[in-house]
Amino acid sequence: MKQIGDGMGGSIPFACRDWANTKAAYRLFANERVEEADILSGHFAATRARYDDCTGRILLVHDTTEFSYQRANTSAIGHQERHNTGRDKDGRWRHHTVCGMLLHSSLAVTVEGLPLGLAAVKFWTQKKFKGTAQLKKINPTRVPIEKKESVRWLDNLRQSIERLLGQPECCIHIGDRESDIYELYCVTQELGAHFLVSRLRRSAGGRWRSYDCNRDGRDQRQRLALYRRAQ
């Protein structure tokens, strides 16, 4: 791992220098018992230490990043989605498969904007959720949240609270409009957390519209009505 870190940006064989170390790296990456959380456990511990030294509210910013690669064989690394790349000479749409993976991360920052580090991560490819889109077109209620890509919001919310922070009342979780999910609202209520969903209204001059999934002084029925109005 030190050799790979010292050779950042280069290929694995170039960084490892010899075949024995290169093979060791490939075995680590191919080991199904090794998860991203295990590799980043030291980083999570450092984030927790910085969190303990802070006072006041902490913001947990959740968002998804796409890693795109050029590969002739998309099955070797997975694919993200298919894009239209224009029409051919006969007027038919041409499609291009974007090859790569996705990362959903949760970054802890202070209210002044000082980054404290990652609190949770989740990697995946579209292959894991193959066929889900077709089922949603027929009847979205047939697909449980655990089989949708949206489950990443729930997983990272739980991980950031359970593994690192442990004090949901001291943190405000923030997500974009993709986090506008009823199941996430229910988990937020269950854990006693605060989740702020922000939307950019382009037609209103770029002003932000947001609502808090957990407002003090409101009962469950009022919170559900607030959620539906925000939708």
C-alpha positions in Angstrom: 0.0 0.0 0.0 2.9 2.4 0.7 4.3 1.7 -2.8 1.0 2.4 -4.4 0.7 5.6 -2.3 4.2 6.7 -3.3 3.4 6.0 -7.0 0.1 7.9 -7.1 -1.2 8.4 -10.6 0.9 5.5 -12.1 -0.2 2.0 -12.9 -0.2 -0.7 -10.3 2.8 -2.6 -11.8 4.8 0.6 -12.1 4.1 1.5 -8.5 4.8 -2.0 -7.1 8.0 -2.4 -9.2 8.1 -6.2 -9.2 5.6 -9.0 -9.9 5.3 -10.3 -6.3 4.1 -7.0 -5.0 1.9 -6.4 -8.0 0.2 -9.8 -7.4 -0.3 -8.9 -3.8 -2.0 -5.7 -4.7 -4.3 -7.5 -7.2 -5.2 -10.1 -4.5 -6.1 -7.4 -2.1 -8.4 -5.7 -4.6 -10.0 -9.1 -5.6 -10.6 -10.1 -2.0 -14.4 -10.0 -1.4 -13.8 -9.8 2.4 -12.1 -6.4 2.0 -14.6 -3.5 1.9 -13.9 0.2 1.3 -14.8 0.9 4.9 -12.0 -1.5 6.1 -9.4 0.3 3.9 -10.6 3.7 5.1 -11.0 2.8 8.8 -8.0 4.8 9.8 -9.3 7.8 8.0 -12.7 7.5 9.7 -10.9 7.3 13.0 -9.1 10.6 12.2 -12.4 12.2 11.3 -13.9 11.1 14.6 -10.9 12.6 16.5 -11.3 15.9 14.7 -15.0 15.8 15.4 -14.4 15.3 19.1 -12.3 18.4 19.2 -15.0 20.6 17.8 -17.8 22.3 19.6 -21.2 23.3 18.2 -23.0 22.0 15.2 -21.4 19.8 12.5 -22.6 19.6 8.9 -22.6 16.2 7.1 -22.7 16.8 3.4 -23.9 13.8 1.3 -23.4 13.6 -2.5 -22.5 11.2 -5.3 -19.4 11.3 -7.5 -19.0 9.5 -10.9 -15.7 8.0 -12.0 -15.7 7.5 -15.7 -13.1 5.4 -17.6 -12.5 4.6 -21.2 -12.8 0.8 -21.6 -13.8 -1.3 -24.6 -15.2 -4.0 -22.3 -17.6 -2.3 -19.9 -18.2 -5.5 -18.0 -14.6 -5.5 -16.7 -15.2 -2.4 -14.5 -19.0 -1.8 -14.7 -21.1 0.8 -16.3 -22.9 3.9 -15.1 -25.6 4.6 -17.7 -26.3 5.0 -21.4 -26.2 8.3 -23.2 -27.5 9.4 -26.6 -24.6 10.5 -28.8 -26.6 11.9 -31.6 -28.2 10.4 -34.7 -26.7 8.3 -37.4 -27.1 9.0 -41.1 -30.5 7.1 -41.1 -31.8 9.3 -38.2 -31.6 6.6 -35.6 -30.3 7.5 -32.1 -26.8 6.2 -31.2 -26.2 5.1 -27.7 -22.9 5.2 -25.7 -22.4 3.3 -22.5 -20.5 5.2 -19.9 -18.0 2.9 -18.2 -17.0 3.4 -14.5 -18.3 3.4 -11.0 -20.0 5.7 -8.5 -19.1 6.8 -5.0 -21.5 8.2 -2.5 -19.6 10.0 0.3 -20.5 11.9 3.5 -18.1 14.8 4.3 -18.1 16.2 7.8 -17.5 20.0 7.9 -17.9 22.7 10.5 -20.4 25.5 10.1 -17.5 27.7 9.2 -16.6 25.4 6.3 -13.6 23.6 7.7 -13.5 20.0 6.4 -13.1 17.3 9.1 -12.9 14.3 6.8 -15.1 11.6 5.4 -17.7 10.0 7.7 -19.0 7.3 5.3 -18.5 6.0 1.8 -20.3 3.6 -0.5 -19.0 2.4 -3.9 -21.2 0.6 -6.5 -21.9 0.1 -10.2 -25.1 -0.1 -12.2 -24.6 -3.9 -12.6 -25.6 -4.3 -8.9 -29.1 -2.8 -9.6 -29.6 -4.3 -13.1 -33.3 -4.6 -14.0 -34.5 -2.2 -11.3 -35.4 0.6 -13.7 -37.7 -1.7 -15.7 -39.6 -2.7 -12.6 -40.0 0.9 -11.5 -41.6 1.7 -14.8 -44.2 -1.0 -14.2 -44.9 -0.3 -10.5 -42.4 1.6 -8.3 -43.9 0.1 -5.1 -42.7 -3.4 -6.3 -39.1 -2.5 -5.7 -38.0 -2.2 -2.0 -35.6 0.6 -1.2 -32.9 -2.0 -0.4 -32.8 -2.9 -4.1 -32.6 0.7 -5.4 -29.6 2.9 -5.8 -31.3 5.3 -3.4 -30.5 3.0 -0.5 -27.1 4.7 -0.5 -28.6 7.7 1.3 -30.0 5.5 4.1 -26.7 3.5 4.4 -24.5 6.6 4.7 -26.8 8.3 7.1 -26.7 5.2 9.4 -23.0 4.7 9.0 -22.1 8.3 9.8 -24.1 8.3 12.9 -23.3 4.8 14.2 -19.7 4.4 13.3 -18.4 7.9 13.8 -20.5 10.5 15.4 -23.0 8.8 17.7 -24.7 12.1 18.5 -27.4 12.7 15.8 -28.8 15.7 17.5 -25.4 17.6 17.1 -25.2 17.1 13.3 -27.2 18.4 10.4 -27.1 16.2 7.3 -27.4 17.9 4.0 -28.4 16.5 0.6 -29.5 17.7 -2.8 -32.9 16.9 -4.3 -31.9 13.3 -5.0 -32.3 12.7 -1.2 -36.0 13.6 -1.4 -36.9 10.0 -0.5 -39.7 9.0 1.9 -37.7 6.1 3.3 -34.9 8.5 4.2 -37.4 10.7 5.9 -38.6 7.7 8.0 -35.0 6.7 8.9 -34.3 10.3 9.9 -37.2 10.2 12.3 -36.2 6.9 13.7 -32.6 7.9 14.5 -33.6 11.4 15.7 -31.3 13.0 13.1 -31.7 16.3 11.2 -31.6 16.1 7.4 -31.9 19.2 5.3 -32.9 18.7 1.6 -31.8 21.6 -0.5 -33.1 22.4 -4.0 -31.9 25.0 -6.4 -34.8 26.8 -8.1 -33.4 27.9 -11.4 -36.6 29.7 -12.4 -36.5 31.8 -9.2 -33.1 33.3 -9.9 -31.1 30.5 -8.4 -32.5 30.8 -4.9 -32.3 27.8 -2.6 -35.4 26.1 -1.2 -35.0 23.8 1.7 -36.9 22.0 4.4 -35.9 20.1 7.5 -37.0 16.5 7.8 -37.1 16.8 11.6 -38.5 20.0 13.1 -39.0 20.2 16.8 -42.6 20.8 18.0 -44.2 19.0 15.1 -45.9 15.6 15.4 -45.6 12.8 12.9 -48.7 13.9 10.9 -47.4 17.5 10.5 -44.0 16.3 9.5 -45.4 14.1 6.8 -47.6 16.9 5.5 -44.4 19.1 5.4 -42.6 16.4 3.5 -45.4 16.1 0.9 -45.6 19.9 0.4 -41.9 20.1 -0.2 -42.2 17.4 -2.9 
